[in-house]
């Protein structure tokens, strides 16, 4: 994209995207994702808004093999960004505080952009009531402990 840019604006945008992917700069990726999709909508309103980055993350997380998650030069830009987010979220930062923050940001991006922002407590969907079957009770006359 950088080589075929017609304007300085196109060159600049392409440079930012390439830099964010190559250097796995999660803060820059987050800025690009916010510019592309806006903020993360509430979970109940997720289907009403564009969610290109979230959809791309969903797509790569559905790949059957890990090799497909490797960033390739012929990947679509949005998929390359999603793959970079995915790899940053899997990073083993060790004692590096900066990499820990980056990993946390990537994990938050994946959870928020694939499931929507949680604005209300999650409600229990199904309540299971357990009832003791009749055959588990004591025989008649032994209930009061007199026998």
Order of alpha helices (4+ residues) and beta strands (2+ residues): alpha-alpha-alpha-alpha-alpha
